[in-house]
Amino acid sequence: MNRDEYFTESPIPVEPLEEGVRGEEGKSVVTLQGVVRRDREGVDELDHVVFEAELARAVEGISALCREVEDRWDGAVLLFRHRVGRVGAGETSVFIAVTAACREDALAACRFVMERVRALPGLLRRDVFRGGSSRLSHDTRETFLLSDDAFSLPQS
């Protein structure tokens, strides 16, 4: 895949991507959306985030992650999209889809990918608050939509 397939400045087209990974019968599909949260403990309300990518490093990291998923979970396939630039609160910042032979593998691979994305080389996040202040964020706590269920991961 090239940069245009992993990263986009435009909103992520979730529905067409989900439909695109459902093509193979007999495989489990798990999708996950990282949605930018408005609330941040101890600070003003978040207005938006800005993701900056050092594309060569970020693409290399995602390519390696795709290979690792395919090696670790036999027959698994990873589809990955991440926004760069300005992403408003409530918008999807990352979309992950994993297909695998069984549900347990698809779920495990999806969780594995999300944990690795938090430390993706070459990707920086700046939180911009309603009051106008901003900061580089090491807190990647977002709301994740796993298929049709929403859950939040605790701060790491």
C-alpha positions in Angstrom: 0.0 0.0 0.0 1.1 3.6 -0.5 0.7 6.7 1.6 -2.7 7.4 0.0 -4.1 4.1 1.2 -2.9 4.5 4.9 -3.3 8.2 5.5 -5.8 10.8 4.4 -6.7 14.4 5.0 -10.3 13.7 4.2 -12.9 12.1 6.4 -12.5 8.3 6.4 -15.2 6.7 4.3 -16.1 4.1 6.9 -19.1 2.4 5.2 -17.4 1.7 1.8 -14.3 0.4 3.7 -16.4 -1.9 5.8 -18.2 -3.3 2.8 -14.9 -3.8 1.0 -13.5 -6.1 3.7 -16.7 -8.3 3.9 -16.0 -9.9 0.5 -14.7 -13.3 1.6 -17.2 -15.8 2.9 -16.3 -17.8 6.0 -14.1 -15.1 7.6 -14.7 -13.0 10.7 -14.5 -9.3 10.3 -13.8 -6.9 13.1 -13.8 -3.1 12.5 -12.7 -0.4 14.9 -13.0 3.4 14.7 -11.0 5.7 16.9 -13.3 8.7 17.5 -11.7 11.9 18.9 -13.1 12.6 22.4 -14.1 16.1 23.4 -13.4 15.6 27.1 -9.9 15.7 28.5 -9.4 15.5 32.3 -8.1 18.6 33.9 -8.1 20.8 30.8 -10.5 22.8 28.6 -12.9 21.1 26.3 -11.1 19.8 23.2 -12.1 21.4 19.9 -10.0 19.3 17.5 -6.7 17.5 17.1 -4.1 17.9 14.5 -2.2 14.8 13.3 1.1 15.4 11.7 2.8 12.5 9.9 6.4 12.0 8.9 5.0 9.8 6.1 8.0 7.7 5.3 8.4 6.5 8.9 4.7 6.2 9.5 4.1 4.2 6.2 7.0 1.9 7.1 5.5 1.3 10.6 2.1 0.5 9.2 3.5 -1.8 6.5 5.5 -3.7 9.1 2.4 -3.9 11.3 0.4 -5.4 8.4 3.1 -8.0 7.8 3.2 -8.8 11.5 -0.6 -9.3 11.7 -0.5 -11.6 8.6 2.4 -13.6 10.1 0.9 -13.9 13.6 -2.7 -14.7 12.7 -2.6 -17.1 9.8 -4.7 -15.8 6.9 -5.5 -12.5 8.7 -5.6 -9.3 6.6 -5.4 -5.8 8.0 -7.0 -2.7 6.4 -5.8 0.6 8.0 -6.7 4.3 7.5 -5.6 7.2 9.6 -6.5 10.9 9.3 -3.8 13.5 9.1 -4.4 17.2 9.5 -7.3 18.7 11.5 -9.8 16.2 12.9 -12.7 17.6 14.9 -14.1 16.2 18.2 -16.6 13.4 17.3 -14.9 12.6 14.0 -13.2 9.3 13.2 -9.4 9.6 13.3 -8.5 6.0 12.7 -10.2 3.0 11.0 -9.0 -0.5 11.4 -10.5 -3.6 9.8 -9.2 -7.1 10.4 -10.4 -10.3 8.6 -9.4 -13.6 10.0 -10.5 -17.3 10.0 -12.2 -17.0 13.4 -13.7 -14.3 15.6 -11.1 -14.7 18.4 -8.2 -14.1 15.9 -9.9 -11.1 14.4 -10.6 -9.5 17.8 -7.1 -10.3 19.0 -5.5 -8.9 15.9 -7.6 -5.7 16.0 -6.6 -5.1 19.6 -3.0 -5.8 18.8 -3.1 -3.2 16.0 -4.7 -0.5 18.1 -2.1 -0.9 20.9 0.7 -0.6 18.3 -0.9 2.5 16.6 -0.6 4.4 19.9 3.2 4.2 19.5 3.4 4.5 15.7 6.7 6.1 14.7 6.3 9.3 12.7 2.8 10.3 13.8 2.3 13.2 16.2 -0.9 14.5 17.7 -1.6 18.0 18.9 -4.7 18.6 21.0 -6.3 22.1 20.4 -8.8 23.3 23.0 -11.7 25.7 22.8 -9.9 28.3 24.7 -7.2 28.4 22.0 -4.4 26.6 23.9 -2.8 23.5 22.5 -0.4 20.8 23.5 1.3 17.8 22.0 -0.6 14.8 23.3 0.8 11.6 24.7 -2.7 10.7 25.8 -4.3 8.8 23.0 -7.5 8.0 24.9 -10.3 8.0 22.4 -13.7 6.4 22.1 -13.5 3.3 19.9 -16.4 1.9 18.0 -15.9 -1.8 17.6 -18.3 -3.0 15.0 -21.6 -1.6 16.4 -20.5 -1.4 20.1 -18.8 1.6 21.7 -16.2 1.3 24.4 -13.4 3.5 25.8 -9.9 2.3 26.6 -8.4 3.7 29.8 -5.5 6.1 29.6 -2.3 4.2 29.2 
